[in-house]
């Protein structure tokens, strides 16, 4: 509707109330509710479970029926999700009363049936996975319980932890220091973060191999330690800059007014307030290096990656799977232990006012 003053080009004079109503956007309906993701979850379980269980049953008519039924009912999940999203938008715009947006009785019945079938397929899938993996898990436990094997696992675990902690020690010194400098001088923030981001674009094995020709590095743990310290720079540096930038400027000015020097403000005010954010960056970087350290064995390094390499080398031979599982499982255990350690460290070192 186009208006000129108090006149409408299509319908004549227009009152002030009409003009105000036309210029006012529709209010958001508070009864719009929230969007449920259950149709997507149920649909995904139906599709995956039906395919796996159907093939497990076999290529007979029963397996085919399970697959087709799961696909048909599972693919309706995204359709119902899209319909619910559209209705939610219409309720928010005031185009559809909230009372009229509920599903029909038939859709409620079909949704309940789909949920029951999805739960049944999920249970069947878990039973199949447990059945398939039971023998392998038993063989793996027997393999790692050997007396000489426990010593080897303990040695490799310590080597892996040493690789990670050594690289994180140097990465913390460089990353936090560079973050402080970049916070003090804004023109350095972009170049520093750009270089740190560039490190992550280099393939791990390629970066490890780059240091082999260097005489004082060569083959061993030094190359992986340097490479992992480079990979850890981005989360550490970025979180250091972010944490220092989030410190309230009025607090810094108050400390400056009390006669504190720049170093005293950094040590007593800014770093304690930014510490939770910095520690989060250290946590992310540590978990990142735990995984990358697994390939240090390819350039002569130690660690749990030795088990993974032995398992892949012995592919098709006895104990190949057990060796691979040993490396993967204990890398995950080490990552969880370090993550718990950072959680405890944060609780003990964070100032009470920031908890």
Secondary structure as a PSIPRED ss2 file (coil, helix, strand):
# PSIPRED VFORMAT (PSIPRED V4.0)

   1 X C   1.000  0.000  0.000
   2 X C   1.000  0.000  0.000
   3 X E   0.000  0.000  1.000
   4 X E   0.000  0.000  1.000
   5 X C   1.000  0.000  0.000
   6 X C   1.000  0.000  0.000
   7 X E   0.000  0.000  1.000
   8 X E   0.000  0.000  1.000
   9 X C   1.000  0.000  0.000
  10 X C   1.000  0.000  0.000
  11 X C   1.000  0.000  0.000
  12 X E   0.000  0.000  1.000
  13 X E   0.000  0.000  1.000
  14 X C   1.000  0.000  0.000
  15 X C   1.000  0.000  0.000
  16 X H   0.000  1.000  0.000
  17 X H   0.000  1.000  0.000
  18 X H   0.000  1.000  0.000
  19 X H   0.000  1.000  0.000
  20 X H   0.000  1.000  0.000
  21 X H   0.000  1.000  0.000
  22 X H   0.000  1.000  0.000
  23 X H   0.000  1.000  0.000
  24 X C   1.000  0.000  0.000
  25 X C   1.000  0.000  0.000
  26 X C   1.000  0.000  0.000
  27 X C   1.000  0.000  0.000
  28 X C   1.000  0.000  0.000
  29 X C   1.000  0.000  0.000
  30 X C   1.000  0.000  0.000
  31 X C   1.000  0.000  0.000
  32 X C   1.000  0.000  0.000
  33 X C   1.000  0.000  0.000
  34 X C   1.000  0.000  0.000
  35 X C   1.000  0.000  0.000
  36 X C   1.000  0.000  0.000
  37 X C   1.000  0.000  0.000
  38 X H   0.000  1.000  0.000
  39 X H   0.000  1.000  0.000
  40 X H   0.000  1.000  0.000
  41 X H   0.000  1.000  0.000
  42 X H   0.000  1.000  0.000
  43 X H   0.000  1.000  0.000
  44 X H   0.000  1.000  0.000
  45 X H   0.000  1.000  0.000
  46 X H   0.000  1.000  0.000
  47 X H   0.000  1.000  0.000
  48 X H   0.000  1.000  0.000
  49 X H   0.000  1.000  0.000
  50 X H   0.000  1.000  0.000
  51 X H   0.000  1.000  0.000
  52 X H   0.000  1.000  0.000
  53 X H   0.000  1.000  0.000
  54 X H   0.000  1.000  0.000
  55 X H   0.000  1.000  0.000
  56 X H   0.000  1.000  0.000
  57 X H   0.000  1.000  0.000
  58 X C   1.000  0.000  0.000
  59 X C   1.000  0.000  0.000
  60 X C   1.000  0.000  0.000
  61 X H   0.000  1.000  0.000
  62 X H   0.000  1.000  0.000
  63 X H   0.000  1.000  0.000
  64 X H   0.000  1.000  0.000
  65 X H   0.000  1.000  0.000
  66 X H   0.000  1.000  0.000
  67 X H   0.000  1.000  0.000
  68 X H   0.000  1.000  0.000
  69 X H   0.000  1.000  0.000
  70 X H   0.000  1.000  0.000
  71 X H   0.000  1.000  0.000
  72 X H   0.000  1.000  0.000
  73 X H   0.000  1.000  0.000
  74 X H   0.000  1.000  0.000
  75 X H   0.000  1.000  0.000
  76 X H   0.000  1.000  0.000
  77 X H   0.000  1.000  0.000
  78 X H   0.000  1.000  0.000
  79 X H   0.000  1.000  0.000
  80 X H   0.000  1.000  0.000
  81 X H   0.000  1.000  0.000
  82 X H   0.000  1.000  0.000
  83 X H   0.000  1.000  0.000
  84 X H   0.000  1.000  0.000
  85 X H   0.000  1.000  0.000
  86 X H   0.000  1.000  0.000
  87 X H   0.000  1.000  0.000
  88 X H   0.000  1.000  0.000
  89 X H   0.000  1.000  0.000
  90 X H   0.000  1.000  0.000
  91 X H   0.000  1.000  0.000
  92 X H   0.000  1.000  0.000
  93 X C   1.000  0.000  0.000
  94 X C   1.000  0.000  0.000
  95 X C   1.000  0.000  0.000
  96 X C   1.000  0.000  0.000
  97 X C   1.000  0.000  0.000
  98 X H   0.000  1.000  0.000
  99 X H   0.000  1.000  0.000
 100 X H   0.000  1.000  0.000
 101 X C   1.000  0.000  0.000
 102 X C   1.000  0.000  0.000
 103 X C   1.000  0.000  0.000
 104 X C   1.000  0.000  0.000
 105 X H   0.000  1.000  0.000
 106 X H   0.000  1.000  0.000
 107 X H   0.000  1.000  0.000
 108 X H   0.000  1.000  0.000
 109 X H   0.000  1.000  0.000
 110 X H   0.000  1.000  0.000
 111 X H   0.000  1.000  0.000
 112 X H   0.000  1.000  0.000
 113 X H   0.000  1.000  0.000
 114 X H   0.000  1.000  0.000
 115 X H   0.000  1.000  0.000
 116 X H   0.000  1.000  0.000
 117 X H   0.000  1.000  0.000
 118 X H   0.000  1.000  0.000
 119 X H   0.000  1.000  0.000
 120 X H   0.000  1.000  0.000
 121 X H   0.000  1.000  0.000
 122 X H   0.000  1.000  0.000
 123 X H   0.000  1.000  0.000
 124 X H   0.000  1.000  0.000
 125 X H   0.000  1.000  0.000
 126 X H   0.000  1.000  0.000
 127 X H   0.000  1.000  0.000
 128 X H   0.000  1.000  0.000
 129 X H   0.000  1.000  0.000
 130 X H   0.000  1.000  0.000
 131 X H   0.000  1.000  0.000
 132 X H   0.000  1.000  0.000
 133 X H   0.000  1.000  0.000
 134 X H   0.000  1.000  0.000
 135 X H   0.000  1.000  0.000
 136 X H   0.000  1.000  0.000
 137 X H   0.000  1.000  0.000
 138 X H   0.000  1.000  0.000
 139 X H   0.000  1.000  0.000
 140 X H   0.000  1.000  0.000
 141 X H   0.000  1.000  0.000
 142 X H   0.000  1.000  0.000
 143 X H   0.000  1.000  0.000
 144 X H   0.000  1.000  0.000
 145 X C   1.000  0.000  0.000
 146 X C   1.000  0.000  0.000
 147 X H   0.000  1.000  0.000
 148 X H   0.000  1.000  0.000
 149 X H   0.000  1.000  0.000
 150 X H   0.000  1.000  0.000
 151 X H   0.000  1.000  0.000
 152 X H   0.000  1.000  0.000
 153 X H   0.000  1.000  0.000
 154 X H   0.000  1.000  0.000
 155 X H   0.000  1.000  0.000
 156 X H   0.000  1.000  0.000
 157 X H   0.000  1.000  0.000
 158 X H   0.000  1.000  0.000
 159 X H   0.000  1.000  0.000
 160 X H   0.000  1.000  0.000
 161 X H   0.000  1.000  0.000
 162 X H   0.000  1.000  0.000
 163 X H   0.000  1.000  0.000
 164 X H   0.000  1.000  0.000
 165 X H   0.000  1.000  0.000
 166 X H   0.000  1.000  0.000
 167 X H   0.000  1.000  0.000
 168 X H   0.000  1.000  0.000
 169 X H   0.000  1.000  0.000
 170 X H   0.000  1.000  0.000
 171 X H   0.000  1.000  0.000
 172 X H   0.000  1.000  0.000
 173 X H   0.000  1.000  0.000
 174 X H   0.000  1.000  0.000
 175 X H   0.000  1.000  0.000
 176 X H   0.000  1.000  0.000
 177 X H   0.000  1.000  0.000
 178 X H   0.000  1.000  0.000
 179 X H   0.000  1.000  0.000
 180 X H   0.000  1.000  0.000
 181 X H   0.000  1.000  0.000
 182 X H   0.000  1.000  0.000
 183 X H   0.000  1.000  0.000
 184 X H   0.000  1.000  0.000
 185 X C   1.000  0.000  0.000
 186 X C   1.000  0.000  0.000
 187 X H   0.000  1.000  0.000
 188 X H   0.000  1.000  0.000
 189 X H   0.000  1.000  0.000
 190 X H   0.000  1.000  0.000
 191 X H   0.000  1.000  0.000
 192 X H   0.000  1.000  0.000
 193 X H   0.000  1.000  0.000
 194 X H   0.000  1.000  0.000
 195 X H   0.000  1.000  0.000
 196 X H   0.000  1.000  0.000
 197 X H   0.000  1.000  0.000
 198 X H   0.000  1.000  0.000
 199 X H   0.000  1.000  0.000
 200 X H   0.000  1.000  0.000
 201 X H   0.000  1.000  0.000
 202 X C   1.000  0.000  0.000
 203 X C   1.000  0.000  0.000
 204 X H   0.000  1.000  0.000
 205 X H   0.000  1.000  0.000
 206 X H   0.000  1.000  0.000
 207 X H   0.000  1.000  0.000
 208 X H   0.000  1.000  0.000
 209 X H   0.000  1.000  0.000
 210 X H   0.000  1.000  0.000
 211 X C   1.000  0.000  0.000
 212 X C   1.000  0.000  0.000
 213 X C   1.000  0.000  0.000
 214 X C   1.000  0.000  0.000
 215 X C   1.000  0.000  0.000
 216 X C   1.000  0.000  0.000
 217 X C   1.000  0.000  0.000
 218 X C   1.000  0.000  0.000
 219 X C   1.000  0.000  0.000
 220 X C   1.000  0.000  0.000
 221 X H   0.000  1.000  0.000
 222 X H   0.000  1.000  0.000
 223 X H   0.000  1.000  0.000
 224 X H   0.000  1.000  0.000
 225 X H   0.000  1.000  0.000
 226 X H   0.000  1.000  0.000
 227 X H   0.000  1.000  0.000
 228 X H   0.000  1.000  0.000
 229 X H   0.000  1.000  0.000
 230 X H   0.000  1.000  0.000
 231 X H   0.000  1.000  0.000
 232 X C   1.000  0.000  0.000
 233 X H   0.000  1.000  0.000
 234 X H   0.000  1.000  0.000
 235 X H   0.000  1.000  0.000
 236 X H   0.000  1.000  0.000
 237 X H   0.000  1.000  0.000
 238 X H   0.000  1.000  0.000
 239 X H   0.000  1.000  0.000
 240 X H   0.000  1.000  0.000
 241 X H   0.000  1.000  0.000
 242 X H   0.000  1.000  0.000
 243 X H   0.000  1.000  0.000
 244 X H   0.000  1.000  0.000
 245 X H   0.000  1.000  0.000
 246 X C   1.000  0.000  0.000
 247 X C   1.000  0.000  0.000
 248 X C   1.000  0.000  0.000
 249 X H   0.000  1.000  0.000
 250 X H   0.000  1.000  0.000
 251 X H   0.000  1.000  0.000
 252 X H   0.000  1.000  0.000
 253 X H   0.000  1.000  0.000
 254 X H   0.000  1.000  0.000
 255 X H   0.000  1.000  0.000
 256 X H   0.000  1.000  0.000
 257 X H   0.000  1.000  0.000
 258 X C   1.000  0.000  0.000
 259 X C   1.000  0.000  0.000
 260 X C   1.000  0.000  0.000
 261 X C   1.000  0.000  0.000
 262 X H   0.000  1.000  0.000
 263 X H   0.000  1.000  0.000
 264 X H   0.000  1.000  0.000
 265 X H   0.000  1.000  0.000
 266 X H   0.000  1.000  0.000
 267 X H   0.000  1.000  0.000
 268 X H   0.000  1.000  0.000
 269 X H   0.000  1.000  0.000
 270 X H   0.000  1.000  0.000
 271 X H   0.000  1.000  0.000
 272 X H   0.000  1.000  0.000
 273 X H   0.000  1.000  0.000
 274 X H   0.000  1.000  0.000
 275 X H   0.000  1.000  0.000
 276 X H   0.000  1.000  0.000
 277 X H   0.000  1.000  0.000
 278 X H   0.000  1.000  0.000
 279 X H   0.000  1.000  0.000
 280 X H   0.000  1.000  0.000
 281 X H   0.000  1.000  0.000
 282 X H   0.000  1.000  0.000
 283 X H   0.000  1.000  0.000
 284 X H   0.000  1.000  0.000
 285 X H   0.000  1.000  0.000
 286 X H   0.000  1.000  0.000
 287 X H   0.000  1.000  0.000
 288 X H   0.000  1.000  0.000
 289 X H   0.000  1.000  0.000
 290 X H   0.000  1.000  0.000
 291 X H   0.000  1.000  0.000
 292 X H   0.000  1.000  0.000
 293 X H   0.000  1.000  0.000
 294 X H   0.000  1.000  0.000
 295 X H   0.000  1.000  0.000
 296 X H   0.000  1.000  0.000
 297 X H   0.000  1.000  0.000
 298 X H   0.000  1.000  0.000
 299 X H   0.000  1.000  0.000
 300 X C   1.000  0.000  0.000
 301 X C   1.000  0.000  0.000
 302 X C   1.000  0.000  0.000
 303 X C   1.000  0.000  0.000
 304 X C   1.000  0.000  0.000
 305 X H   0.000  1.000  0.000
 306 X H   0.000  1.000  0.000
 307 X H   0.000  1.000  0.000
 308 X H   0.000  1.000  0.000
 309 X H   0.000  1.000  0.000
 310 X H   0.000  1.000  0.000
 311 X H   0.000  1.000  0.000
 312 X H   0.000  1.000  0.000
 313 X H   0.000  1.000  0.000
 314 X C   1.000  0.000  0.000
 315 X C   1.000  0.000  0.000
 316 X C   1.000  0.000  0.000
 317 X C   1.000  0.000  0.000
 318 X C   1.000  0.000  0.000
 319 X C   1.000  0.000  0.000
 320 X H   0.000  1.000  0.000
 321 X H   0.000  1.000  0.000
 322 X H   0.000  1.000  0.000
 323 X H   0.000  1.000  0.000
 324 X H   0.000  1.000  0.000
 325 X H   0.000  1.000  0.000
 326 X H   0.000  1.000  0.000
 327 X H   0.000  1.000  0.000
 328 X H   0.000  1.000  0.000
 329 X H   0.000  1.000  0.000
 330 X H   0.000  1.000  0.000
 331 X H   0.000  1.000  0.000
 332 X H   0.000  1.000  0.000
 333 X H   0.000  1.000  0.000
 334 X H   0.000  1.000  0.000
 335 X H   0.000  1.000  0.000
 336 X H   0.000  1.000  0.000
 337 X H   0.000  1.000  0.000
 338 X H   0.000  1.000  0.000
 339 X H   0.000  1.000  0.000
 340 X H   0.000  1.000  0.000
 341 X H   0.000  1.000  0.000
 342 X H   0.000  1.000  0.000
 343 X H   0.000  1.000  0.000
 344 X H   0.000  1.000  0.000
 345 X H   0.000  1.000  0.000
 346 X H   0.000  1.000  0.000
 347 X H   0.000  1.000  0.000
 348 X H   0.000  1.000  0.000
 349 X H   0.000  1.000  0.000
 350 X C   1.000  0.000  0.000
 351 X C   1.000  0.000  0.000
 352 X H   0.000  1.000  0.000
 353 X H   0.000  1.000  0.000
 354 X H   0.000  1.000  0.000
 355 X C   1.000  0.000  0.000
